[in-house]
Amino acid sequence: MASLGRVKRLISICSAIALLLAFIGPLAGQAGAQEPTGPHVIVITVDGVINPVKDRYIERAIQEAVDGGAELLVIRLDTPGGLLDSTRDIVERLLASPVPTAVYVSPAGARAGSAGTFITAAANFAVMAPGSNIGAATPVSATGQDLDETLASKVENDAAALIRSIAQERGRNAELLEATVREAASYTAQEALDGNVVDFIADDMESLLAQLDGRTTQTPAGPITLEVEGLATRDLDKNLLENLLEFLADPNVSFLLLTVGGLGIVIELFNPGLIVPAVVGVICLVLAFVALGNLPANWAGVALILLAILLAAAEVIVAGFGVLGIGSVICLVLGGLFLFAQFGDASPTLPPLSVNRWLIVGTALATGGCVLYLAREAVKSRRQRRVGSNQSLIGKTGEVTRI
C-alpha cells in the first residue's frame, strides 16, 4: 500500500509539471497587437536589465517587422546595462536586420547605460530624447565592484574593440564611444549629438518619424530611403511568456523560488500524502531554474541553497537535535550571498546584481523556524508511536467494558 501511495504521488507531481509546461508553451506564440494594414512602423519598449528575455523580444520584433512589411522598427530604450552575451546577440541582430532600425533613448530622464550604449550605437539610427543620457560602459563585476587589474584590462579591451567596430560600421564617433568603455564617459543628449554619437534629438515619436523621413540608410538588403512621416505605428508588446520570464529574471524572485520549492519538498517528506506541498515545491524549483537560466547565476550559490534544502530534510527525518537545521540556515544565507557573486570573467555591460540582504535574513529565519517546528513535531510523533505501540500491551490485563 505504501508503494502504491508513492506511485500515486509521483503521478500527481508529474501531472502538475506537464500541466505547467502545457500552460507555458502556447504563451510563446501570442502576439502583442493587431497588425495594421499597409505601410507601418513597429514600436517596442525595452526597459530594465538586458537579458536573454530582451534578446528574444527584439528578435521577435525584427521578425515581425520583416514578415509584416514594416518600414521601420523603433526600439524605445531605457536600461542601466545587462549581460554581455545578450548584448552581443542584440547588436548582431540590429546589424543584420533587413528592416531599418532606430533606437530611441526615451522618455526624458531615460538612459542607455553600459549595454544600452552598444545597442544604441548598433541601430541604423540612434536617437535620444531631451534629458536622457548615454554611456558609462566601464567593466565591473556583477556585484558592482571594480575588477582586478589583469581581468579589467582583458574585459575592457574586448568591450572597447566591440564598440569601435560598431562605430565604424554605423559611421559614429569611435573615439567618444570607446571613452564610454575605457573612461566610463557619459554624455547628455546634446553632447552625444554634437559628438556624432547619435543622429538627432526627438521630443516624441511624431518628431522622430518626421526627422527620419527621407533619410537613407544601408541594410544587408541594400540602401533604403525611409518614407515614414505620418505612418501608423504598431506597439508590439511582450507576449505572456516573455512577461513571465521577465518577472522570473529577478534575483530576489529566483532566490525565493528556490527556497519555497525546497521547503515544499521538506514539508511533503514530513507529512507524506499531502501532495500539494510537493507539487508546489516542484513547480517552484522548475521556475527557479528557468529564472536562473536568464541570469548570471553562480552555481556555487545554487549548490549551497540545494545543500540547505537537503540539511533541512535531514533535520526533519532523523531529528538532528538542531545541528542539521543550523547548518541548513547557514548554507541558505551563504547561498543567497553567493548566488550572483562573480569570481571569474565579468560582464562589462552588467549592472550590479544581488539578492536583497534583508530578504536573505528574513527567508533564513523563516526557514529555520519552519524546520525547527517540523523537527519537533517529528520527534513528538515518534514518541507517541512508541507509547501507543501494540507491543507494549502484550501480557497486560484488560477489562471488558462492552460486549
URZI-V147159 format. One record per backbone hydrogen bond with DSSP energy under -0.5 kcal/mol. CO is the residue of the C=O (numbers start at 0). NH is the residue of the N-H. Records with the same first field share a line. If there is no record, write none. Layout:
BEGIN
CO=NH / NH
END
This chain:
BEGIN
0=4
1=5
2=6
3=7
4=8
5=9
6=10
7=11
8=12
9=13
10=14
11=15
12=16
13=17
14=18
15=19
16=20
17=21
18=22
19=23
20=24
21=25
22=26
23=26 / 27
24=27
25=28
26=29 / 240
38=231
39=70 / 71
40=233
41=73
42=235
43=45 / 75
44=46
45=77
49=82
50=54
51=55
52=56
53=57
54=58
55=59
56=60
57=61
58=62
59=63
60=64
61=65
62=66
63=67
64=68 / 69
65=68
71=41 / 73
72=101
73=43 / 75
74=76 / 103
75=45
76=105
77=47
78=112
80=49
82=86
83=87
84=88
85=89
86=90
87=91
88=92
89=93
90=94
91=95
92=96
93=96
99=72
100=124
101=74 / 103
102=104 / 126
103=76 / 105
104=128
106=109
109=132
110=78
111=134
112=115
113=116 / 117
114=118
115=119
116=120
117=121
118=122
119=122
124=102 / 126
125=198 / 199
126=104
127=201
128=131
131=188
132=111
133=186
134=113
140=143
141=352
144=140
147=151
148=152
149=153
150=154
151=155
152=156
153=157
154=158
155=159
156=160
157=161
158=162
159=163
160=164
161=165
162=166
163=167
164=168
165=169
166=170 / 171
171=173
172=176
173=177
174=178
175=179
176=179 / 180
177=180 / 181
178=182 / 184
179=136
184=135
186=133
187=191
188=192
189=193
190=194
191=196 / 197
192=195
195=172
199=127
203=207
204=208
205=209
206=210
207=211
208=212
211=214
214=225
216=223
218=221
221=218
223=216 / 225
225=213
227=230
231=40
232=234
233=42 / 235
234=236
238=242
239=243
240=244
241=245
242=246
243=247
244=248
247=249
249=253
250=254
251=255
252=256
253=257
254=258
255=259
256=260
257=261
258=262
259=263
260=264
261=265
262=266
263=267
264=268
265=269
266=270
268=271
270=273
273=275
274=278
275=279
276=280
277=281
278=282
279=283
280=284
281=285
282=286
283=287
284=288
285=289
286=290
287=291
288=292
290=293
291=294 / 296
294=296
296=298
297=300 / 301
298=302
299=303
300=304
301=305
302=306
303=307
304=308
305=309
306=310
307=311
308=312
309=313
310=314
311=315
312=316
313=317
314=318 / 319
319=322
321=325
322=326
323=327
324=328
325=329
326=330
327=331
328=332
329=333
330=334
331=335
332=336
333=337
334=338
335=354
337=300 / 340
338=297
340=342
345=347
346=139 / 349
348=81 / 114
355=359
356=360
357=361
358=362
359=363
360=364
361=365
362=366
363=367
364=368
365=369
366=370
367=371
368=372
369=373
370=374
371=375
372=376
373=377
374=378
375=379
376=380
377=381
378=382
379=383
380=384
381=385
382=386
383=387
385=388
388=391
389=392
390=393
392=395
398=400
END
